[in-house]
């Protein structure tokens, strides 16, 4: 008897397999292009600055303190850490799906059926024991264990678990990329804050120079050497420079609070280095070879893990076209009276069943899921290639910026030196009535703008140093 049932199940299984498995839609998976150029520049530098730890790359103690605090308190980073925990729990969920599920069940109830029904009439004519009729109402007590298990014959559940693992690893790399972004954003804001301090100091110096010039002009007006127009023009310049002082102070407050937000604290003064900002020298950069981006950049590795998960999702979706085999079993005790519940074998019950289920007609939902999985895999390939291309271009841009900013800074330094000299000359000429007051005003304005430009160039130099570290994938390890 058992052998006949086995043959029947086997025949049904093969028939369903032939009807479902051979009709799946086969869509070609797209393979990612991982080729990158051999080098960023003519030189073949195999050393990569991304391997340097952030606390060694940034030598400024207050900056390191800010980064350390941010890595502990930043809300966005802590949210991402919880996303990692969610992904980790998804792995446990997927693992549990292909393992047997065993549970305990107990229950009690009472039932009164109508006398003039088939069940009521049957109970009335049935004796539990000779001379003892079926009780009315009929009680029901049950206790037992049950188990269900889907046999993973097509690796559908195992592939789903592997996909969850890849998604988890992608989340970890996403966290690493956020760490890299956070470090670079704090460093850039910190150098911007130092630059604003330097600009504020220059403005104070220029206010003193302009107020002294205003005193001289007023004395010259008293001696009828200049008119009231010259005095008002000098006054206007002083007022303009003083208003610039408050603009810079506002920018300092906003930059400090931006850093405070990244660090995860309420507004307060940000401690910074007392060293002159203009004297800062960017670190020497080693770009390495482009292939190292695949190893160091967390966003590249994240895209790679997402691509691996997308490929596995296709296998999971494809397996849904095939029959699924499930086994269920149960064993327990059941009786109409609690005093008979543990009386065996009369109250003993058990069951064992196998289910073979296969989609046969109207598989549109399964086909749609499969086609969607294929589209997402192709999408993941393009995202991976885009991430690699973006990383390469970002590094190339920052390397070029480092060289160009150095040249610009050298020229701006010479410009500032020349204009500082011209301010002194214009003041001397004005005192001796050999230069017009407009020449003095324009020279002072040009000198102030050139100093600001020099500081801005220094900021871009330091930003390039930070951004290349970010572009190479440094800071997270």
C-alpha positions as CSV (number, residue, x, y, z in Angstrom):
1,X,0.0,0.0,0.0
2,X,2.8,2.4,1.0
3,X,4.7,1.5,-2.2
4,X,1.7,2.3,-4.4
5,X,1.3,5.7,-2.8
6,X,5.0,6.4,-3.3
7,X,4.7,5.6,-7.0
8,X,1.7,7.9,-7.3
9,X,3.5,10.8,-5.6
10,X,6.5,10.3,-7.7
11,X,4.5,10.2,-11.0
12,X,2.6,13.4,-10.0
13,X,5.9,15.1,-9.1
14,X,7.4,14.3,-12.5
15,X,4.3,15.4,-14.3
16,X,4.2,18.7,-12.5
17,X,7.9,19.3,-13.0
18,X,7.5,18.8,-16.7
19,X,4.6,21.1,-16.9
20,X,6.1,23.9,-14.8
21,X,9.9,23.8,-14.9
22,X,10.3,23.7,-18.7
23,X,8.1,26.8,-19.3
24,X,10.0,29.3,-17.1
25,X,11.1,32.5,-18.8
26,X,14.8,32.6,-19.4
27,X,16.2,36.1,-19.3
28,X,19.9,36.6,-19.7
29,X,21.7,38.1,-16.7
30,X,23.8,41.1,-17.4
31,X,27.5,40.9,-16.3
32,X,29.2,43.9,-14.8
33,X,32.2,45.6,-16.5
34,X,34.9,45.8,-13.8
35,X,37.6,47.2,-16.1
36,X,39.3,50.4,-15.0
37,X,42.3,52.3,-16.5
38,X,45.8,51.4,-15.4
39,X,46.6,54.6,-13.6
40,X,45.3,58.0,-12.6
41,X,48.4,59.8,-13.9
42,X,51.6,58.9,-15.7
43,X,53.2,57.8,-12.5
44,X,52.5,54.3,-11.2
45,X,52.1,54.9,-7.5
46,X,51.2,51.7,-5.7
47,X,50.9,53.3,-2.2
48,X,47.4,54.4,-1.3
49,X,46.7,57.1,1.2
50,X,43.3,55.5,2.0
51,X,45.1,52.8,4.1
52,X,46.1,55.5,6.6
53,X,43.8,55.7,9.6
54,X,41.9,59.0,10.0
55,X,43.6,59.8,13.3
56,X,47.0,59.6,11.6
57,X,45.9,61.4,8.4
58,X,44.5,64.4,10.3
59,X,47.1,65.6,12.8
60,X,45.0,68.5,14.2
61,X,44.1,67.4,17.8
62,X,40.8,69.4,18.0
63,X,39.7,68.0,14.7
64,X,40.4,64.5,15.8
65,X,38.4,65.0,18.9
66,X,35.4,66.2,16.9
67,X,35.6,63.2,14.6
68,X,35.9,60.8,17.5
69,X,32.8,62.3,19.1
70,X,30.9,62.3,15.9
71,X,31.5,58.6,15.3
72,X,29.8,57.9,18.7
73,X,27.0,60.5,18.7
74,X,26.0,61.2,15.1
75,X,22.3,60.4,14.7
76,X,22.5,59.4,11.0
77,X,25.3,57.0,11.7
78,X,23.4,55.5,14.7
79,X,20.3,55.0,12.5
80,X,22.4,53.2,10.0
81,X,23.8,50.9,12.7
82,X,20.2,49.9,13.5
83,X,19.6,49.2,9.8
84,X,22.5,46.7,10.1
85,X,20.8,45.0,13.0
86,X,17.6,44.8,10.9
87,X,19.5,43.2,8.0
88,X,21.1,40.8,10.5
89,X,17.7,39.7,11.7
90,X,16.6,39.2,8.1
91,X,19.3,36.6,7.8
92,X,17.9,34.8,10.9
93,X,14.4,34.9,9.3
94,X,15.6,33.4,6.1
95,X,17.5,30.7,7.9
96,X,14.5,29.7,9.9
97,X,12.4,29.3,6.7
98,X,14.3,26.2,5.5
99,X,14.6,24.5,8.9
100,X,11.7,22.4,10.4
101,X,9.2,24.4,12.5
102,X,8.0,22.6,15.6
103,X,5.4,23.9,18.0
104,X,3.2,22.9,20.9
105,X,-0.6,23.2,20.9
106,X,-3.2,22.7,23.5
107,X,-6.9,23.5,23.7
108,X,-10.2,23.0,25.4
109,X,-13.8,23.5,24.2
110,X,-17.4,22.5,24.4
111,X,-19.9,21.9,21.6
112,X,-23.7,21.4,21.5
113,X,-25.1,20.2,18.2
114,X,-28.8,20.0,17.2
115,X,-30.5,16.7,17.8
116,X,-32.1,16.7,14.4
117,X,-28.8,17.0,12.5
118,X,-26.7,14.2,11.1
119,X,-24.0,14.7,13.7
120,X,-26.6,15.0,16.5
121,X,-28.5,11.9,15.4
122,X,-25.2,10.0,15.1
123,X,-24.0,11.0,18.6
124,X,-27.4,10.1,20.1
125,X,-27.1,6.5,18.7
126,X,-23.4,6.1,19.6
127,X,-22.3,4.7,23.0
128,X,-18.9,5.6,24.3
129,X,-18.9,2.4,26.4
130,X,-21.7,-0.2,26.7
131,X,-24.5,1.6,28.4
132,X,-22.8,5.0,28.3
133,X,-24.1,7.4,25.6
134,X,-22.1,10.3,24.1
135,X,-22.3,13.2,26.6
136,X,-24.2,16.3,25.6
137,X,-22.9,18.9,25.4
138,X,-19.7,17.3,24.1
139,X,-16.4,18.6,25.7
140,X,-13.1,18.5,23.9
141,X,-9.6,18.5,25.4
142,X,-6.4,18.3,23.3
143,X,-2.6,18.6,23.8
144,X,0.1,17.8,21.3
145,X,3.0,18.8,19.1
146,X,3.1,19.6,15.4
147,X,5.8,20.1,12.9
148,X,6.0,21.6,9.4
149,X,8.9,21.5,7.0
150,X,9.3,22.7,3.4
151,X,12.0,20.6,1.7
152,X,14.2,23.0,-0.2
153,X,14.7,20.9,-3.3
154,X,15.4,23.8,-5.6
155,X,17.6,25.8,-3.1
156,X,15.0,28.6,-3.1
157,X,15.2,29.1,0.6
158,X,19.0,28.7,0.8
159,X,19.4,31.3,-2.0
160,X,17.1,33.6,-0.2
161,X,19.3,33.4,2.9
162,X,22.4,34.0,0.8
163,X,20.7,37.1,-0.7
164,X,19.9,38.3,2.8
165,X,23.6,37.9,3.8
166,X,24.7,39.9,0.7
167,X,22.2,42.6,1.6
168,X,23.5,42.6,5.1
169,X,27.1,43.0,3.9
170,X,25.9,45.8,1.6
171,X,24.4,47.6,4.6
172,X,27.7,47.3,6.5
173,X,29.5,48.8,3.5
174,X,26.9,51.6,3.4
175,X,27.7,52.3,7.1
176,X,31.4,52.4,6.2
177,X,30.7,54.8,3.4
178,X,28.7,57.0,5.8
179,X,31.7,57.0,8.1
180,X,33.9,58.2,5.3
181,X,31.4,60.9,4.3
182,X,31.0,62.0,8.0
183,X,34.8,62.3,8.5
184,X,35.3,64.3,5.3
185,X,32.3,66.6,6.0
186,X,33.6,67.4,9.5
187,X,37.1,68.0,8.3
188,X,35.9,70.4,5.5
189,X,33.7,72.3,7.9
190,X,36.5,72.5,10.4
191,X,38.9,74.0,7.8
192,X,36.2,76.4,6.7
193,X,35.8,77.5,10.3
194,X,39.6,78.2,10.6
195,X,39.4,80.2,7.3
196,X,36.6,82.3,8.7
197,X,38.6,83.0,11.8
198,X,41.5,84.1,9.6
199,X,39.2,86.3,7.5
200,X,37.8,87.9,10.6
201,X,41.3,88.8,11.8
202,X,42.1,90.3,8.4
203,X,38.9,92.4,8.6
204,X,39.9,93.7,12.0
205,X,43.3,94.7,10.7
206,X,41.8,96.5,7.7
207,X,39.3,98.3,9.9
208,X,42.3,99.7,11.9
209,X,44.1,100.7,8.7
210,X,40.9,102.4,7.2
211,X,40.1,104.2,10.5
212,X,43.7,105.6,10.5
213,X,43.3,106.7,6.9
214,X,40.0,108.3,7.8
215,X,41.7,110.4,10.6
216,X,44.3,111.5,8.1
217,X,41.6,112.5,5.5
218,X,39.7,114.5,8.2
219,X,42.9,116.4,9.1
220,X,43.6,117.1,5.4
221,X,40.0,118.4,5.0
222,X,40.6,120.8,7.9
223,X,43.7,122.1,6.1
224,X,41.6,122.3,2.9
225,X,43.7,119.8,1.0
226,X,40.6,117.5,0.3
227,X,36.9,118.0,0.3
228,X,34.1,116.6,2.3
229,X,33.5,114.1,-0.5
230,X,36.8,112.3,0.3
231,X,35.9,112.1,4.0
232,X,32.5,110.5,3.2
233,X,34.1,108.0,0.8
234,X,36.5,106.9,3.5
235,X,33.7,106.7,6.1
236,X,31.7,104.6,3.7
237,X,34.5,102.2,3.2
238,X,34.9,101.8,7.0
239,X,31.2,101.1,7.4
240,X,31.3,98.6,4.6
241,X,34.2,96.7,6.2
242,X,32.6,96.8,9.6
243,X,29.4,95.3,8.1
244,X,31.6,92.5,6.6
245,X,32.8,91.8,10.1
246,X,29.2,90.8,11.2
247,X,28.7,88.8,8.0
248,X,31.7,86.7,8.9
249,X,30.6,86.3,12.5
250,X,27.3,84.9,11.3
251,X,29.1,82.5,9.0
252,X,31.2,81.4,12.0
253,X,28.1,80.7,14.1
254,X,26.5,78.7,11.2
255,X,29.6,76.7,10.5
256,X,30.1,75.9,14.3
257,X,26.5,74.7,14.5
258,X,26.9,72.6,11.4
259,X,29.8,70.9,13.1
260,X,27.8,70.6,16.3
261,X,25.0,68.9,14.4
262,X,27.4,66.4,12.8
263,X,28.9,65.7,16.2
264,X,25.4,65.2,17.7
265,X,25.3,68.0,20.2
266,X,23.5,71.3,20.8
267,X,25.0,74.6,19.7
268,X,28.2,75.5,21.5
269,X,31.6,76.9,20.8
270,X,33.8,74.6,18.7
271,X,37.4,74.3,19.9
272,X,40.0,74.7,17.2
273,X,43.6,75.0,16.6
274,X,45.3,78.3,17.4
275,X,47.9,77.8,14.6
276,X,47.7,80.3,11.7
277,X,45.4,78.8,9.0
278,X,47.4,80.3,6.2
279,X,50.4,78.3,7.3
280,X,48.7,74.9,7.0
281,X,50.4,72.5,4.6
282,X,48.3,69.7,2.9
283,X,49.4,66.1,3.3
284,X,51.4,64.4,0.6
285,X,48.9,62.2,-1.3
286,X,49.5,58.7,-2.7
287,X,46.6,57.8,-5.0
288,X,47.7,54.2,-5.7
289,X,46.2,52.4,-8.7
290,X,42.6,52.5,-9.8
291,X,42.1,48.8,-9.1
292,X,42.5,49.6,-5.4
293,X,39.3,51.6,-5.5
294,X,37.4,48.2,-5.7
295,X,39.0,47.2,-2.4
296,X,38.9,50.5,-0.5
297,X,35.8,52.4,-1.6
298,X,32.9,51.2,0.6
299,X,30.3,52.4,-1.9
300,X,31.9,50.3,-4.6
301,X,31.8,47.2,-2.3
302,X,28.2,48.1,-1.3
303,X,27.2,48.1,-5.0
304,X,29.0,44.8,-5.5
305,X,27.1,43.2,-2.6
306,X,23.8,44.6,-3.9
307,X,24.6,43.1,-7.3
308,X,25.3,39.7,-5.7
309,X,22.0,39.9,-3.8
310,X,20.1,40.7,-7.0
311,X,21.6,37.7,-8.8
312,X,20.5,35.4,-6.0
313,X,17.0,37.0,-6.0
314,X,16.7,35.9,-9.6
315,X,17.3,32.3,-8.6
316,X,14.8,32.6,-5.8
317,X,12.2,34.0,-8.2
318,X,12.9,31.3,-10.8
319,X,12.5,28.5,-8.2
320,X,8.9,29.6,-7.6
321,X,8.0,28.1,-11.0
322,X,8.9,24.6,-9.7
323,X,6.9,22.4,-7.4
324,X,7.3,22.9,-3.7
325,X,7.3,19.9,-1.3
326,X,6.1,20.3,2.3
327,X,5.9,17.8,5.1
328,X,3.6,18.2,8.1
329,X,3.2,15.9,11.1
330,X,1.5,16.0,14.4
331,X,1.1,13.8,17.6
332,X,-0.9,14.4,20.7
333,X,-3.7,13.3,23.0
334,X,-7.4,14.2,22.6
335,X,-10.5,13.2,24.6
336,X,-14.0,14.4,25.4
337,X,-13.3,14.3,29.1
338,X,-10.1,15.4,30.9
339,X,-9.9,12.1,32.9
340,X,-9.5,10.2,29.6
341,X,-6.9,12.6,28.1
342,X,-3.9,10.6,29.2
343,X,-5.4,7.2,28.7
344,X,-3.6,5.6,25.8
345,X,-3.8,4.3,23.2
346,X,-7.5,5.3,23.1
347,X,-6.7,9.1,23.3
348,X,-3.6,9.0,21.2
349,X,-3.6,10.6,17.7
350,X,-1.0,11.3,15.1
351,X,-0.7,12.4,11.5
352,X,1.9,12.5,8.8
353,X,1.4,14.1,5.4
354,X,3.3,15.4,2.4
355,X,2.1,18.1,0.1
356,X,3.4,18.7,-3.4
357,X,2.3,22.1,-4.8
358,X,3.1,23.5,-8.2
359,X,1.8,26.5,-10.1
360,X,0.1,25.3,-13.2
361,X,-2.4,28.0,-14.6
362,X,-2.3,31.8,-14.2
363,X,1.3,32.2,-13.2
364,X,1.3,35.9,-14.0
365,X,2.3,36.9,-10.5
366,X,5.3,34.6,-10.5
367,X,6.3,35.7,-14.0
368,X,6.1,39.3,-12.9
369,X,8.2,38.7,-9.8
370,X,10.8,36.9,-12.0
371,X,10.9,39.6,-14.6
372,X,11.2,42.2,-11.8
373,X,14.1,40.3,-10.3
374,X,15.8,40.3,-13.7
375,X,15.2,44.1,-14.2
376,X,16.6,44.8,-10.7
377,X,19.7,42.7,-11.5
378,X,20.4,44.7,-14.6
379,X,19.7,47.9,-12.6
380,X,22.3,46.7,-10.0
381,X,24.8,46.1,-12.8
382,X,24.4,49.7,-14.0
383,X,24.6,51.1,-10.5
384,X,27.8,49.1,-9.9
385,X,29.4,50.4,-13.1
386,X,28.2,53.9,-12.3
387,X,29.7,53.8,-8.9
388,X,33.1,52.7,-10.2
389,X,33.1,55.4,-12.9
390,X,32.1,58.0,-10.4
391,X,34.8,56.9,-8.0
392,X,37.5,57.1,-10.7
393,X,36.4,60.5,-11.9
394,X,36.2,61.8,-8.4
395,X,39.8,60.8,-7.7
396,X,41.1,62.2,-11.0
397,X,39.4,65.5,-10.3
398,X,40.8,65.8,-6.8
399,X,44.3,64.9,-7.9
400,X,44.2,67.6,-10.5
401,X,42.7,70.0,-8.0
402,X,45.6,69.5,-5.6
403,X,48.2,70.4,-8.2
404,X,46.2,73.4,-9.6
405,X,45.4,74.8,-6.2
406,X,49.1,74.7,-5.3
407,X,49.9,76.8,-8.4
408,X,47.0,79.2,-7.7
409,X,48.1,79.6,-4.1
410,X,51.6,80.5,-5.1
411,X,50.4,83.2,-7.5
412,X,47.8,84.5,-5.0
413,X,50.5,84.9,-2.4
414,X,52.5,87.0,-4.8
415,X,49.4,89.1,-5.5
416,X,48.8,89.7,-1.8
417,X,52.4,90.7,-1.3
418,X,52.3,93.1,-4.2
419,X,49.0,94.7,-3.1
420,X,50.2,95.1,0.5
421,X,53.2,97.0,-0.8
422,X,50.9,99.1,-3.0
423,X,48.7,100.0,0.0
424,X,51.8,101.4,1.8
425,X,52.9,103.3,-1.3
426,X,49.4,104.7,-2.0
427,X,49.1,106.0,1.6
428,X,52.6,107.7,1.3
429,X,51.7,109.3,-2.0
430,X,48.3,110.5,-0.7
431,X,50.0,112.2,2.3
432,X,52.3,114.0,-0.1
433,X,49.4,114.9,-2.4
434,X,50.9,112.9,-5.2
435,X,48.0,110.4,-5.4
436,X,44.2,110.8,-5.4
437,X,42.1,109.5,-2.5
438,X,40.3,107.1,-4.9
439,X,43.5,105.4,-5.7
440,X,44.0,104.8,-1.9
441,X,40.4,103.4,-1.6
442,X,40.7,101.1,-4.6
443,X,44.1,99.8,-3.5
444,X,42.8,99.0,0.0
445,X,39.8,97.3,-1.4
446,X,41.9,95.2,-3.8
447,X,44.3,94.3,-1.0
448,X,41.4,93.1,1.2
449,X,39.8,91.0,-1.7
450,X,43.2,89.5,-2.5
451,X,43.7,88.4,1.1
452,X,40.2,86.8,1.1
453,X,41.0,85.1,-2.2
454,X,44.2,83.7,-0.8
455,X,42.4,82.3,2.2
456,X,39.7,80.8,-0.1
457,X,42.4,79.2,-2.1
458,X,43.9,77.7,1.1
459,X,40.5,76.4,2.0
460,X,40.2,74.7,-1.4
461,X,43.7,73.2,-0.9
462,X,42.7,71.7,2.4
463,X,39.4,70.6,1.0
464,X,41.2,68.8,-1.8
465,X,43.3,67.0,0.7
466,X,40.2,65.9,2.6
467,X,38.2,65.0,-0.6
468,X,41.0,62.9,-2.1
469,X,41.1,60.9,1.1
470,X,37.4,60.5,0.8
471,X,37.6,59.6,-2.9
472,X,40.2,56.9,-2.3
473,X,38.0,55.3,0.3
474,X,39.8,56.3,3.5
475,X,38.6,56.8,7.0
476,X,36.3,53.9,7.6
477,X,38.8,51.1,8.4
